[in-house]
Amino acid sequence: MSKVKNEIKIIKERIFSLLILSLFFLMLFTSLNVTMATNTANTSLAANIVNGTLDIAASPASFGWNNTTAGQASNQLNNVNNIQVTDYRGNTGGWSLTATANNLTAGTNVLNTFARVKVSPGTVTNINGSNITGVSDGSDNQVLGPSSGNAVNMMTATASNGAGAFQLDATLMNLTVQVSDIAGSYTATMILTVS
């Protein structure tokens, strides 16, 4: 039994020695104000957002009014749909979509668009969650003219607005047909411009 007591005594002495040694190192590091070194590294993060374009992404290939009979005055109404503007420039500078048109002609016969066609821009919607704040349609009954001085304001984004994609639908085009108009298949070109 004395051998067991002797071993227990040795174990107790070792434990006591370890406690004393631990206490000594704790006091030493505390008094020297030694801290454990922390290793860190910095990593740079970069994102490159490149400028895109301001563009007319979609517009109807053609548009027309219903047939009418010569010698009868009438107002021919029809809607233009799916005019899309995208602004991916990354500067939110605002923009304006305008329309001009040359005269309707059938051979040598001419219908002056400036006197005959009125435009009432329709409904503006956002595409893919674009913020529609500051984006609106133009006023009703604008006269469609042949030059930029007579351009119809179809849709506008004010400064600091208009980034993303937007669509204009249900734009009413009103053609006034007069009794004296000569029968024929009249054509013209409507030019949409976004700037």
PEGI-V214536 format. One line per field, one symbol per residue. ss: DSSP state (@ for helix, = for strand, . for the rest). phi: phi as a letter, one per 20 degrees, with the letter a starting at -180 (. if undefined). psi: psi as a letter, one per 20 degrees, with the letter a starting at -180 (. if undefined). Layout:
ss->???
phi->???
psi->???
This chain:
ss->.@@@@@@@@@@@@@@@@@@@@@@@@@@@@@@@.....................=====...............=======..=====.......=======..===..===.@@@@====..=====.......===....==....@@@.======......======.=======.........=..=====.
phi->.ffffffffffffffffffffffffffffffeledffdecbdcfdccddefdcebeebbffbbbdffcefncfadedbddcldddccdfmckenabdcccbeffccmeecdfffedddccgeeecedlmffegndbefffleefdecffdfeeebcdfgmcnfocbcdcleedddeddgefefreecbdedecdb
psi->hhgghghggggghggggggggghghghghghilpqpppprqppppppooqpbrpqohqqqhrqrrqqqpqjpproppqpprlopppnkhjilirrpprprqrqpqncippoohhihpqpnqcppqqpkjqoipjprrrrqlqporirhhkqpogqqprqjrjpbpqpprkoppopopqhippqrnqqrpppppp.
